[in-house]
Amino acid sequence: MGDDKTIDQREREVSVQERGLNVSLVKAERRAAVEFTAEGGAQIANLDQAMTFAQTLIENGSAPKGATAGGIVASVQAGREIRTPARPEGLGPMQSIQLIPSINGRPFIMGDLAKAVVLESGVLKEDTAFEEWLTGERGTDDWTAHCKSHRKGDPEPVEHTFSWADAKRANLSSKSGPWKEYPQRQLMYRARGFHVRDQYAGLMLGLHTYEEGRDMPRSAIRDVTPPTGPDPLFEQVDDGRSPALTGDVNRLATEGPAATPEPLVDTEPQDAEVIESEEPAAPPMPEADEPVPTEARRTEGWDLFPASFRLMRLPLGK
């Protein structure tokens, strides 16, 4: 069977192939720019390399489920900002991705990492510990997780708690997943999360724990993921006008002009007192055969329309 494709069709196919080849070459060039060393692994020096690194992890399945390139980059950046004396340069890329996952583009710190940051920072008072324990009977409202520590410079240790009654009020106790399988662990993570955020806010840098963020309603987590595709706000219509102007034109075409608002001034006739004018009365008009006084000619326009004024005998207003 012969080739029935037109020249235009073949040209379009070649163009698509060329674009695909160009994209492949660009990807290969970017991936080649990410260097690996024996000491530190991937060396990410700029945003382009970070996006390439993230996209590579997504393509080979090494990224968390549902992760986006932008979310991975946010996690890596957050990990670099969490620094301790033991980690002066922050976390590595893979540690950041696994321990600071993103939800709706917002990074959250895993509870285990939050505790490690406090312990590595040297902020606890000497001869004290980061204490965690459970009290009460399992499954009852008194079942409570405790988290306590004594920070340097504070007069007394600070303790935070989270009970099974708190979990019920937050509709967590009936949730499937970790709250059904490991409820005691979830209570501990909640108490720890509140404790590190309140007691060590400078170390957490405003990050909530992942265990808390995972249980938040999605509506409570602001989506900071950049939108994809063209922004409709900046799309132009065929005639070059903005969408806002076009919308007004379309509204006028379908709905017609807006109703004329009612006047603010009362237009109903009102009884008013007639005030006599103190201005002098106009001089009487001359008869047709009488000469027109010079003053009247100047003020009443006789020089311009003498015939009309003689016939109408109507004075013009001043």
C-alpha positions in Angstrom: 0.0 0.0 0.0 1.4 3.4 -1.0 1.9 6.3 1.4 -1.3 8.4 1.3 0.0 11.0 3.7 0.1 14.5 2.4 3.2 16.7 2.4 1.7 18.8 5.2 1.1 15.7 7.3 4.7 14.5 6.8 6.1 17.9 7.6 4.1 18.0 10.9 5.3 14.5 11.9 8.9 15.6 11.2 8.4 18.7 13.3 7.0 16.7 16.2 9.9 14.3 16.0 12.4 17.2 16.0 10.7 18.8 19.0 10.8 15.5 20.9 14.5 15.1 20.0 15.2 18.6 21.2 13.4 17.9 24.5 15.4 14.7 24.9 18.6 16.5 24.3 17.8 19.2 26.7 16.9 16.6 29.4 20.2 14.8 28.8 22.1 18.0 28.9 20.5 19.0 32.2 21.0 15.6 33.8 24.6 15.7 32.8 25.0 18.9 34.7 24.2 17.3 38.1 27.5 16.1 39.5 28.0 13.2 41.9 30.9 12.9 44.3 32.0 10.1 46.5 31.7 12.2 49.6 28.3 13.8 49.2 26.5 12.2 46.3 24.5 14.6 44.1 25.8 18.1 44.1 22.9 20.5 43.4 24.2 24.0 42.6 21.2 25.7 41.1 17.5 25.5 40.6 17.8 23.9 37.2 19.8 21.0 38.7 17.3 20.7 41.5 14.4 20.4 39.1 16.3 17.8 37.1 17.2 15.8 40.2 13.5 15.9 41.3 12.2 14.8 37.9 14.7 12.0 37.8 13.5 10.6 41.1 9.9 10.9 40.0 10.6 9.0 36.7 12.4 6.1 38.3 9.8 5.8 41.2 12.2 6.9 44.0 10.1 9.9 45.0 7.2 9.6 47.5 3.9 8.7 45.9 2.2 11.7 44.4 5.2 13.9 44.8 5.8 16.7 42.2 9.1 18.2 41.1 8.2 21.5 42.8 7.3 19.8 46.1 10.6 17.8 46.0 12.6 21.0 45.5 10.7 22.6 48.4 11.6 19.6 50.6 15.2 19.8 49.6 15.4 23.5 50.4 13.7 23.1 53.7 16.2 20.4 54.6 19.1 22.7 53.8 17.7 25.3 56.2 17.4 22.9 59.2 20.9 23.1 60.5 22.4 21.8 63.7 26.0 21.6 65.1 26.1 18.0 63.9 24.8 19.0 60.5 26.1 22.5 59.7 25.1 22.3 56.0 21.6 20.9 56.7 20.2 17.6 55.4 21.1 16.0 52.2 18.7 15.8 49.3 17.5 12.2 49.9 17.2 12.8 53.6 15.1 15.9 53.0 12.8 14.1 50.5 12.1 11.2 52.9 11.9 13.2 56.2 10.4 16.5 55.0 7.6 15.4 52.6 5.2 17.9 51.1 1.5 18.1 51.2 -0.2 20.4 48.7 3.3 21.8 48.0 3.9 22.7 51.7 6.7 20.8 53.5 6.1 19.0 56.8 8.8 17.6 59.1 8.6 14.0 60.3 8.2 13.6 64.0 11.3 11.5 64.3 13.4 14.2 62.6 11.9 16.9 64.8 13.1 15.1 67.9 16.5 14.4 66.3 17.0 18.2 65.6 16.3 19.1 69.2 18.7 16.4 70.5 21.5 17.5 68.1 21.1 21.2 68.7 22.4 21.1 72.3 19.6 23.3 73.6 18.6 20.9 76.4 19.7 21.7 79.9 22.6 19.6 81.2 21.7 16.3 82.8 18.1 16.4 81.4 16.4 14.4 78.7 13.8 14.6 76.1 11.1 12.6 77.9 8.1 10.9 76.4 5.6 8.5 78.1 2.0 7.3 78.2 -0.4 7.3 81.2 -4.0 6.0 81.6 -5.7 2.9 80.3 -5.5 2.2 76.6 -8.7 3.2 74.7 -10.1 5.4 77.5 -10.4 9.2 77.5 -7.6 9.3 80.2 -5.1 7.5 77.9 -2.6 10.4 77.4 0.8 10.9 75.8 3.2 13.2 77.5 6.3 15.1 76.1 8.6 17.0 78.4 11.9 18.7 78.2 13.9 21.4 80.0 15.5 24.0 77.7 18.6 25.9 78.7 17.7 29.2 80.3 14.2 28.2 81.3 13.4 28.0 85.1 11.3 24.9 84.8 10.7 22.1 82.3 7.8 22.3 79.9 5.3 19.5 79.3 2.7 19.0 76.5 0.1 16.3 76.4 -2.4 14.8 73.9 -5.1 12.4 75.1 -7.5 9.9 73.6 -10.2 12.4 74.4 -8.4 15.0 72.4 -8.2 12.5 69.5 -11.9 12.0 69.7 -12.7 15.7 69.6 -10.5 16.0 66.5 -12.3 13.0 64.9 -9.0 11.1 64.8 -9.8 8.0 66.9 -12.1 6.6 64.3 -9.8 7.2 61.3 -8.4 4.2 59.4 -4.7 3.6 59.0 -2.1 4.5 61.6 -4.8 5.7 64.2 -6.3 2.2 64.0 -3.1 0.2 63.8 -0.7 2.2 66.1 -2.9 4.6 68.2 -0.3 4.9 71.0 2.3 6.0 68.4 0.0 8.7 67.0 -0.7 10.1 70.4 3.0 10.4 71.1 3.6 12.1 67.7 0.9 14.6 68.5 2.2 15.5 71.9 5.8 15.7 70.5 4.6 17.9 67.6 3.0 20.4 69.9 6.0 20.4 72.2 8.7 21.0 69.6 6.7 23.8 67.9 6.0 25.6 71.1 9.3 25.0 73.0 11.7 25.0 70.0 10.1 27.2 67.4 13.5 28.5 66.2 14.6 25.0 65.3 11.4 24.0 63.6 11.3 27.2 61.5 7.5 27.1 61.5 7.2 23.5 60.2 4.4 21.4 61.5 5.0 17.7 62.0 4.0 15.4 59.1 1.9 13.3 61.4 -0.2 16.4 62.2 -0.3 17.6 58.6 -1.4 14.2 57.3 -4.5 14.4 59.5 -5.4 18.0 58.6 -8.4 18.5 56.2 -7.1 19.3 52.8 -9.1 22.5 52.9 -7.1 23.6 56.0 -3.8 23.3 54.1 -3.3 26.1 51.6 -2.2 24.7 48.2 1.0 26.5 47.2 1.7 24.3 44.2 2.1 26.6 41.1 -0.7 26.2 38.6 0.1 24.5 35.3 -0.8 25.7 31.8 -1.6 29.2 30.6 -3.0 31.6 33.2 -6.5 32.6 32.0 -6.1 36.0 33.5 -3.5 36.8 30.9 -5.1 35.0 27.9 -6.0 37.4 25.1 -9.1 37.1 22.9 -9.1 37.2 19.1 -9.7 40.9 18.9 -6.8 41.6 21.3 -8.9 42.9 24.2 -8.5 41.7 27.7 -10.9 39.0 29.1 -12.4 41.5 31.6 -13.3 44.0 28.9 -14.6 41.1 26.7 -16.8 40.0 29.6 -18.3 43.4 29.9 -19.0 43.5 26.2 -20.6 40.0 26.3 -22.7 41.1 29.3 -24.0 44.1 27.4 -24.8 41.9 24.4 -26.9 39.5 26.5 -28.3 41.6 29.3 -28.4 45.0 27.7 -27.3 48.2 29.3 -27.7 48.5 33.0 -30.8 50.3 34.3 -30.5 54.0 34.8 -30.2 54.6 38.6 -32.9 56.7 40.3 -31.9 60.3 40.6 -30.7 61.4 44.0 -32.6 64.7 43.7 -36.3 64.8 44.3 -37.9 65.6 40.9 -41.4 66.0 42.2 -42.7 69.6 41.8 -42.6 71.4 45.1 -44.5 74.5 46.3 -42.0 77.3 46.3 -42.2 80.9 47.4 -41.9 83.3 44.5 -39.4 85.9 45.1 -39.7 89.1 43.2 -36.6 90.1 41.3 -35.1 93.4 42.1 -33.4 93.6 38.7 -34.6 96.5 36.6 -37.1 95.6 33.9 -36.0 95.4 30.3 -36.7 98.5 28.3 -39.9 98.4 26.1 -39.5 97.1 22.6 -39.8 99.8 19.9 -42.6 99.7 17.3 -41.8 98.6 13.9 -41.3 102.0 12.5 -39.5 103.5 15.5 -35.7 103.7 15.4 -34.0 101.1 17.6 -32.0 102.7 20.4 -28.2 102.1 20.3 -28.2 100.3 23.7 -31.0 98.0 22.6 -29.2 97.2 19.4 -26.1 96.3 21.3 -27.7 94.2 24.0 -30.6 92.5 22.2 -28.9 91.5 19.0 -30.7 93.8 16.5 -27.7 94.2 14.4 -27.5 90.5 13.7 -31.2 89.6 13.1 -33.1 92.9 12.6 -36.0 91.4 10.6 -36.6 88.6 12.9 -36.5 90.8 16.0 -38.9 93.3 14.5 -41.4 90.6 13.6 -41.2 88.5 16.8 -41.0 91.4 19.2 -39.4 89.0 21.7 -36.5 90.2 23.8 -33.5 87.8 24.3 -32.5 87.0 27.8 -29.5 88.7 29.2 
